[in-house]
Amino acid sequence: MNNHLKITRIDLNDPKSIAAAGAERKLFTHYGLDYKVHSVELKGPPLRVRVLEVGSGEPVLMVPGGSGDACFFAPLMAELKGWRFIAVNRPGGGMSDGVITGKLI
């Protein structure tokens, strides 16, 4: 591993992760959305990225700005019917692993 890169792994069994997944489930239920969760293991850097899939039809890739959390797309997804949304939680957001860059001491 590069000495300027630190990976922060998300423990999906941690009570905070379980609570976050429950809150996400409530949000999508509120908007009447069924969704699937996928994990994609990247090789370089070695990260687990969480991807949400909602709906059916032609695929639309959604990559959030800001916090990197794809759940903020839920209200928009609920309004746009006939599409299959593939929403990527960027590293450090939405229970995807994170990356800290810079010189480590």
DAWO-V556557 format. One record per pair of residues at least 12 apart in sequence whose ideal C-beta (glycine too) atoms are under 10 Angstrom apart, sorted by the first residue. I is the first residue (numbers start at 0). J is the second residue. D is the distance in whole Angstrom. If there is no record, write none. Layout:
I/J/D
I/J/D
This chain:
0/43/10
0/44/8
0/45/8
0/103/10
1/43/10
1/44/8
1/100/9
1/103/10
2/102/8
2/103/6
3/99/9
3/100/6
3/101/6
3/102/6
3/103/7
4/43/10
4/44/6
4/45/10
4/98/6
4/99/7
4/100/6
4/101/9
4/103/8
5/44/10
5/97/9
5/98/7
5/99/4
5/100/8
5/101/9
5/103/6
6/44/6
6/45/6
6/46/6
6/47/9
6/90/9
6/96/6
6/97/7
6/98/6
6/99/8
7/46/9
7/90/9
7/91/8
7/96/6
7/97/4
7/98/7
7/99/6
8/45/9
8/46/9
8/47/7
8/96/5
8/97/8
9/38/10
9/46/10
9/47/7
9/49/8
9/88/10
9/91/9
9/93/10
9/94/5
9/95/7
9/96/6
9/97/8
10/94/10
11/38/9
11/47/9
11/49/9
11/94/7
15/94/10
16/94/6
19/68/9
19/70/9
19/93/8
19/94/6
20/36/8
20/49/10
20/94/7
22/70/8
23/36/9
23/49/10
23/51/8
23/68/9
23/69/9
23/70/5
23/73/9
23/88/10
23/93/8
23/94/8
24/36/10
24/70/10
26/70/6
26/71/9
26/73/5
26/74/9
27/51/8
27/53/8
27/70/8
27/73/6
27/76/9
27/77/9
28/73/10
29/73/8
29/74/9
29/77/9
30/53/9
30/73/5
30/74/6
30/75/9
30/76/7
30/77/4
30/78/9
31/73/10
31/76/10
31/77/6
32/51/9
32/53/5
32/54/8
32/72/10
32/73/6
32/74/10
32/76/6
32/77/6
32/84/9
33/52/10
33/53/7
33/54/8
33/55/10
34/51/5
34/52/6
34/53/5
34/54/9
34/69/10
34/70/10
34/73/9
34/76/9
34/84/9
34/86/9
35/50/9
35/51/7
35/52/4
35/53/8
35/85/10
36/49/6
36/50/7
36/51/6
36/52/8
36/88/10
36/93/10
36/94/9
37/49/8
37/50/4
37/51/8
37/52/6
37/85/9
37/87/10
38/50/7
38/94/9
38/95/9
38/96/10
39/87/8
39/95/9
40/96/10
41/90/9
41/95/10
41/96/9
44/90/8
44/96/9
44/98/6
44/100/10
45/96/8
46/90/6
46/91/9
46/95/7
46/96/4
46/97/8
46/98/7
47/90/9
47/94/9
47/95/7
47/96/5
48/67/10
48/87/6
48/88/7
48/89/8
48/90/7
48/92/10
48/93/9
48/94/10
48/95/5
48/96/7
49/68/10
49/69/8
49/86/9
49/87/8
49/88/4
49/89/10
49/90/10
49/92/9
49/93/6
49/94/5
49/95/5
49/96/9
50/69/8
50/85/6
50/86/7
50/87/5
50/88/7
50/93/9
50/95/9
51/68/10
51/69/5
51/70/8
51/72/8
51/73/9
51/76/9
51/84/8
51/85/8
51/86/4
51/87/8
51/88/7
51/93/8
52/83/7
52/84/7
52/85/6
52/86/8
53/69/9
53/72/8
53/73/8
53/76/5
53/77/9
53/79/10
53/82/9
53/83/7
53/84/5
53/85/8
53/86/7
54/76/7
54/77/10
54/79/8
54/80/8
54/81/8
54/82/5
54/83/5
54/84/6
54/85/10
55/80/10
55/81/8
55/82/8
55/83/5
55/84/10
56/79/10
56/80/8
56/81/5
56/82/5
56/83/5
56/84/9
57/81/8
57/82/6
57/83/7
58/82/8
58/83/5
58/84/8
58/85/6
59/72/10
59/76/9
59/79/8
59/82/5
59/83/7
59/84/5
59/85/7
59/86/9
60/84/8
60/85/5
60/86/8
60/87/7
61/75/8
61/76/8
61/82/10
61/84/6
61/85/7
61/86/4
61/87/7
62/85/9
62/86/8
62/87/5
62/88/9
62/89/7
63/86/7
63/87/8
63/88/8
63/89/6
63/92/7
63/93/8
64/89/9
64/92/10
65/89/9
65/92/8
66/88/9
66/89/8
66/91/8
66/92/5
66/93/8
67/87/9
67/88/6
67/89/3
67/90/7
67/91/6
67/92/3
67/93/6
67/95/7
67/97/9
68/86/9
68/88/6
68/89/8
68/91/9
68/92/4
68/93/4
68/94/9
68/95/9
69/84/9
69/85/9
69/86/3
69/87/6
69/88/5
69/89/8
69/92/8
69/93/5
69/94/10
69/95/9
70/86/8
70/88/8
70/92/9
70/93/6
70/94/10
71/86/9
71/92/10
71/93/9
72/84/7
72/86/5
73/86/9
